[in-house]
Amino acid sequence: MAERYHDFNTYLKQRFGCRVQKIAIDAGFSCPNRDGTLSSCGCMYCDKKGSGTGAAARGQSIGQQIQLGKARLAVRYKANKFLAYFQAFTNTYSPCDILQKRYDEALADADIVGLAIGTRPDCVDEKKLGLIQRYTATHMVWMEYGLQSMHNRTLQTINRGHTFGDFVRAVDMTQGRNILICAHVILGLPGESKQDVLGTASTIADLGIHGIKIHSLYVLHGTPLAHLYKAGGFTVLDQDTYVEWVVGFLEHLGPEVIIQRLTGDPNPSTLVAPAWALQKQDTLSLIRKALKDRNTCQGKLRRPGRGPCHF
């Protein structure tokens, strides 16, 4: 049965004619929110690996990470082609010559059909985007901008170090370059209500982005968020509430936006809460069931006259 949202796997299979999987790469970059430029403690939910694998610290080259990833994903998903996903920390936070060297190393493998670059919206400029644009002649290219929320008060609370205006400027600079744009958002951030979350969905949908990753907020050991959580400073969403918020978020997006992710995927060894964050497939099943039971779908509330779903 077709999904009631525009899922990434289907999009990739239609474009490349086979199963395509992302290989997460740790290229050894840093982040202005950790090296003292903006802050030394990072975003309040981010662990010491910067949401990455820690492979660079273990001495693994980009080429080695790709070979290991290909072997693993070919067995698990029967994948034939791959996207090189620069995931850890801020992957445009270096001079262009270093960026080019890292990207070129990833794309040297013939089975890599695309590049996905995770970064901050305040860490791109015309020169860097010009470099990245050149890769679109031969590969699919995604810029994945970490936004998390459109609300500046929330961005300040979680110590993002940038504003929603920075995100809008990054999107404007990226558009018109044949680069696909993906926004990362987190549901359940401290102080945010369901209406705040739906506001983020509606607002970024108006910007003409191509994809989105929806993450659940989870608490990891050793983060400022863990200290706040243990002190009773906020509570995490329960699974049913998260499912409800995701369904609403999808309804407020345009139907053309590609959904790259619907929930987080924490490391069990570092997770503090919530326990249900480890039940990824269960959460996805609940989201699909809620969409079906409510006879709704992605884009339902953005359609003229709120007409029928076509997924």
C-alpha positions in Angstrom: 0.0 0.0 0.0 1.3 3.5 -0.9 2.3 5.8 2.0 0.1 8.8 2.9 3.2 10.9 2.7 5.9 11.5 0.1 8.5 9.1 1.4 12.2 9.4 0.5 12.8 5.7 -0.3 10.1 5.8 -3.0 11.5 9.1 -4.4 15.0 7.7 -4.7 13.9 4.4 -6.3 11.8 6.3 -8.9 14.8 8.5 -9.7 17.6 5.9 -9.8 15.6 2.7 -10.5 17.0 0.8 -7.5 17.3 0.9 -3.7 19.5 3.8 -2.6 20.7 4.2 1.0 22.6 7.0 2.8 26.0 6.3 4.2 26.7 8.5 7.3 30.1 10.1 7.1 32.1 11.7 9.8 34.6 13.9 7.9 36.3 15.4 11.0 34.8 18.8 10.8 34.0 21.0 13.9 31.2 23.4 14.6 31.2 27.2 15.5 28.8 26.3 18.3 31.5 24.1 19.9 34.9 25.6 19.1 34.2 28.9 20.9 33.2 31.0 17.9 29.6 31.1 19.0 29.7 28.8 22.1 31.8 26.0 23.6 29.0 23.7 24.7 27.0 23.2 21.5 23.2 22.9 21.1 21.7 21.7 24.3 20.7 18.3 22.9 23.8 17.5 20.9 26.3 14.9 22.2 30.1 15.0 21.9 30.0 13.2 18.6 27.9 15.9 17.0 25.2 13.5 16.0 27.8 11.5 14.1 29.5 8.1 14.3 32.8 9.2 15.8 34.6 7.5 12.9 37.0 10.4 12.2 38.2 10.2 15.8 38.8 6.5 15.3 41.1 7.3 12.4 38.7 6.1 9.6 39.1 7.9 6.3 36.1 8.9 4.3 36.9 6.2 1.8 37.0 3.5 4.5 33.7 4.7 6.0 32.1 4.4 2.6 33.4 0.9 2.0 32.2 -0.2 5.4 28.8 1.5 4.9 28.3 -0.1 1.5 29.0 -3.6 2.8 26.6 -3.2 5.7 23.8 -1.5 3.8 24.0 -3.9 0.8 23.3 -6.8 3.2 20.7 -5.1 5.3 18.7 -3.3 2.5 19.9 -4.9 -0.7 21.0 -1.4 -1.7 22.8 -0.9 -5.0 23.6 2.7 -4.9 24.3 5.2 -2.1 24.3 8.8 -1.0 27.3 10.1 0.8 25.8 11.8 3.9 28.2 14.2 5.6 26.4 14.0 9.0 28.6 14.8 12.0 28.9 18.4 13.2 28.9 21.2 10.5 30.0 20.0 7.1 30.6 23.4 5.4 32.7 24.7 8.3 36.0 24.9 6.6 37.7 26.7 3.7 36.6 25.6 0.2 39.8 23.8 -0.6 39.3 21.5 2.4 35.6 21.0 1.6 36.4 20.1 -2.0 38.9 17.5 -0.9 36.5 15.8 1.5 33.6 15.8 -1.0 35.8 14.6 -3.9 37.0 11.7 -1.8 33.4 10.6 -1.1 32.3 10.9 -4.7 35.3 9.0 -6.1 33.3 5.8 -5.5 31.3 4.9 -8.5 28.4 3.6 -6.4 27.9 7.0 -4.8 25.1 8.7 -6.8 24.6 11.7 -4.6 25.9 14.0 -1.9 24.0 15.1 1.3 25.6 17.8 3.3 24.4 18.4 6.9 25.2 21.9 8.1 24.1 25.0 9.9 22.3 27.8 8.0 24.8 30.4 9.2 27.7 28.4 7.8 27.2 28.8 4.0 28.1 31.6 1.7 28.1 32.2 -2.1 31.6 30.8 -2.6 30.8 27.5 -0.7 27.5 27.1 -2.5 29.2 27.7 -5.8 31.6 24.9 -5.1 28.7 22.6 -4.0 26.7 23.6 -7.1 29.4 22.2 -9.4 28.7 18.7 -8.1 25.1 18.8 -9.4 26.3 18.3 -12.9 27.0 14.7 -12.1 25.3 13.9 -8.8 22.2 14.5 -6.8 23.1 17.1 -4.2 21.2 17.8 -1.0 21.9 20.7 1.5 20.5 19.6 4.9 20.0 22.7 7.0 19.5 22.2 10.7 16.7 24.6 11.7 14.9 22.7 14.5 12.2 25.4 15.0 11.1 28.7 13.3 10.7 30.3 16.7 13.7 32.4 17.8 12.8 32.1 21.4 13.2 28.3 21.1 16.4 28.7 19.1 17.8 30.8 22.0 16.6 28.3 24.6 18.4 25.4 22.9 21.5 27.5 22.2 21.4 27.1 18.5 23.4 30.3 17.9 21.5 31.3 14.8 18.1 32.7 14.0 15.2 31.8 11.7 16.3 34.7 9.5 19.6 32.9 9.0 17.8 29.9 7.8 15.7 31.9 5.3 18.8 33.6 4.0 20.5 30.2 3.5 17.5 28.9 1.6 17.4 32.0 -0.6 21.1 31.6 -1.4 20.8 27.9 -2.2 17.7 28.1 -4.4 18.2 28.3 -8.2 21.4 26.2 -8.1 19.9 22.7 -8.8 20.7 21.9 -5.1 17.9 20.2 -3.2 17.1 21.7 0.2 16.2 19.7 3.3 15.2 21.2 6.6 15.7 19.4 10.0 13.1 20.1 12.7 12.7 18.7 16.2 9.3 18.1 17.8 9.1 18.4 21.6 11.6 21.1 22.2 11.4 22.8 25.6 8.6 25.3 25.8 7.1 24.5 22.5 3.4 23.6 22.0 1.6 21.8 19.2 0.7 25.1 17.7 4.3 26.2 17.7 5.2 23.0 15.8 2.4 23.5 13.3 3.5 27.1 12.8 7.0 25.8 11.9 5.5 23.4 9.4 3.4 26.0 7.6 6.1 28.6 7.6 8.9 26.5 6.2 6.5 24.9 3.7 6.0 28.4 2.2 9.8 28.7 1.5 9.8 26.1 -1.3 12.1 23.6 0.3 12.3 20.1 -1.2 12.6 17.8 1.8 12.3 17.6 5.5 13.5 15.5 8.4 11.3 15.3 11.4 13.1 14.3 14.6 11.8 13.4 18.0 13.5 15.2 20.9 15.4 12.6 22.9 17.8 13.1 25.8 21.4 11.9 25.6 23.9 11.4 28.5 26.3 14.2 29.0 24.3 16.9 27.3 22.9 20.1 28.8 19.5 18.8 28.0 20.1 15.8 30.2 21.0 18.0 33.1 17.8 20.0 32.5 15.7 16.9 32.2 17.1 15.3 35.4 16.5 18.5 37.3 12.8 18.4 36.2 13.1 21.4 33.9 11.1 19.9 31.1 9.3 16.6 30.2 9.7 14.7 27.0 6.7 13.9 24.7 5.0 10.6 25.1 4.7 8.4 22.0 1.0 9.1 21.4 1.5 12.8 21.6 4.5 12.7 19.3 2.5 10.7 16.7 -0.3 13.3 16.9 2.1 16.1 16.4 3.8 14.4 13.4 0.4 13.8 11.7 -0.5 17.5 12.1 3.0 18.5 10.9 2.5 16.4 7.7 -0.9 17.9 7.1 0.5 21.4 7.1 3.3 20.6 4.6 2.9 20.7 0.8 2.3 17.3 -0.7 5.4 17.7 -2.9 7.8 17.9 0.1 9.9 14.8 0.4 9.8 13.2 3.9 13.3 12.0 4.7 12.6 11.1 8.3 9.7 10.9 10.7 11.4 10.1 14.0 14.7 10.1 15.7 17.1 7.1 16.0 19.2 7.3 19.2 22.0 5.1 20.3 20.6 2.9 23.1 23.9 3.2 25.1 23.6 7.0 25.4 19.8 7.4 25.7 18.3 8.9 28.8 14.7 9.4 27.7 12.2 8.6 26.3 12.4 4.8 26.2 9.9 4.7 23.3 12.5 6.5 21.1 14.2 3.1 20.7 10.9 1.7 19.2 11.4 3.3 15.8 9.4 0.8 13.7 6.6 0.9 16.3 6.5 4.7 16.1 6.4 4.6 12.3 3.6 2.1 12.3 1.6 4.3 14.7 2.1 7.3 12.4 0.9 5.3 9.4 -2.1 4.0 11.3 -3.1 7.5 12.6 -3.0 8.8 9.0 -5.2 6.0 7.8 -7.6 6.1 10.7 -8.1 9.8 10.3 -8.3 9.5 6.5 -5.7 12.2 6.2 -2.3 12.7 4.5 0.6 15.0 3.9 -0.6 18.3 2.6 -4.3 17.7 3.5 -4.6 21.2 5.1 -2.8 23.0 2.3 -5.0 21.7 -0.5 -7.5 24.1 -2.1 -10.8 23.2 -0.5 -9.0 20.5 1.5 -9.8 18.0 -1.2 -9.1 14.2 -1.1 -5.7 12.7 -0.6 -3.9 11.1 -3.5 -1.2 9.2 -1.8 
